[in-house]
Amino acid sequence: MLAYPAQIEKQDNSYLVTFPDFENIMTFGATIEEALHNAEEALNGCIESDFERNFSIPVSSDLSGVEIFNIPVAPHIAVAIMLRSLRADRPQSEVARQLNISYQVYQRLENPRKANPTIKTLGKIARVFGKRVELGFV
């Protein structure tokens, strides 16, 4: 599961949420539960937007502590991030050719708003990169 650490700090009558890996994400909630919910929405919205604009997505820091909570990245966004990371400097057209799919179809796989790969497709992609797919419910 791809997740990013969030720091939650009690302030007066609310909880402030910040992400050490993303200076541009900040949210809050009246309760800790609301703050966690808002943190997930803010994180996923920001990553999806940054990803579409070709901004660099930072690697998740390994932080822990009393005020640190790991906020999960939505699966459709995580898949796009992982694919782009695996592909690295290889052109999309090269990977598409190895998968025996069109360049446009592969482009959609790396777009979190358009991708909806099947498990079989993820398996094919993993083999192209010498990896395997591991799934789980948390």
Secondary structure, 3 states (H helix, E strand, C coil): CCEEEEEEEEECCEEEEEECCEEEEEEEECCHHHHHHHHHHHHHHHHHHHHHCCCCCCCCCCCCCCCEEEEECCHHHHHHHHHHHHHCCCCHHHHHHHHCCCHHHHHHHCCCCCCCCCHHHHHHHHHHCCCCCCCCCC
